[in-house]
Amino acid sequence: MEIRIGIVQSMKELEVDLGTESNMDQVTRDVEEALAGDTVLWLTDRKGRRVGVPSSRIAYVDLGSPAGERVVGFGVA
């Protein structure tokens, strides 16, 4: 599962690949808890690296599908 986080006053967004074993409901709860408690949102990517984002700097969160499912370019359906 892929998560994209928009950062306040930044044109770039943080993109973290959580891996296929991630539970979207649990990640949603983690994001909601961090935002409600004004704490740091900690995520662990599929390679085991930890990423922390202060919840006060989060503009938006986009929970998506794994990056491997995205199609780029022209295709015929």
C-alpha positions as CSV (number, residue, x, y, z in Angstrom):
1,M,0.0,0.0,0.0
2,E,1.2,3.5,-0.8
3,I,0.6,6.5,1.3
4,R,1.2,10.1,0.2
5,I,1.3,12.9,2.7
6,G,1.1,16.6,1.8
7,I,3.2,18.9,3.9
8,V,2.1,22.4,4.9
9,Q,3.9,25.2,3.0
10,S,5.6,22.7,0.7
11,M,4.9,21.9,-2.9
12,K,6.3,18.4,-2.5
13,E,4.6,15.5,-1.0
14,L,6.0,12.6,1.0
15,E,5.4,9.2,-0.6
16,V,5.9,6.0,1.5
17,D,5.4,2.5,0.2
18,L,4.2,0.5,3.2
19,G,4.2,-2.9,1.3
20,T,1.4,-5.2,0.5
21,E,1.0,-6.6,4.0
22,S,-0.1,-3.2,5.4
23,N,-3.6,-3.0,6.7
24,M,-5.4,0.1,5.4
25,D,-7.8,0.3,8.4
26,Q,-4.8,0.2,10.9
27,V,-2.9,2.9,8.9
28,T,-6.1,5.1,8.9
29,R,-6.4,4.7,12.6
30,D,-2.7,5.6,13.1
31,V,-3.2,8.8,11.0
32,E,-6.3,9.8,12.8
33,E,-4.7,9.3,16.2
34,A,-1.6,11.3,15.3
35,L,-3.8,14.2,14.0
36,A,-6.1,14.1,17.0
37,G,-3.2,14.1,19.5
38,D,-1.0,16.6,17.7
39,T,1.9,14.1,17.8
40,V,4.3,12.5,15.3
41,L,2.9,10.1,12.7
42,W,5.4,7.2,12.4
43,L,5.3,4.9,9.4
44,T,7.5,2.0,8.5
45,D,8.1,1.4,4.8
46,R,8.5,-2.0,3.1
47,K,12.3,-1.9,3.6
48,G,12.0,-1.4,7.4
49,R,12.9,2.3,7.4
50,R,10.9,4.5,9.8
51,V,9.6,7.9,8.7
52,G,8.2,10.4,11.1
53,V,6.0,13.4,10.2
54,P,4.8,16.0,12.8
55,S,1.0,15.9,12.6
56,S,0.9,19.7,12.8
57,R,2.7,19.9,9.4
58,I,0.3,17.4,7.6
59,A,-1.9,19.1,5.0
60,Y,-3.5,15.9,3.6
61,V,-3.1,12.1,3.5
62,D,-3.8,10.0,0.5
63,L,-4.0,6.2,1.1
64,G,-3.7,4.4,-2.1
65,S,-3.0,1.0,-3.8
66,P,0.4,-0.5,-4.2
67,A,2.7,1.4,-6.6
68,G,2.9,-1.7,-8.8
69,E,-0.7,-1.4,-9.8
70,R,-0.3,2.0,-11.3
71,V,-0.3,2.2,-15.1
72,V,1.8,5.0,-16.7
73,G,1.6,5.9,-20.4
74,F,-0.9,4.9,-23.0
75,G,-2.8,1.7,-23.0
76,V,-5.6,-0.1,-24.8
77,A,-8.4,-1.5,-22.6
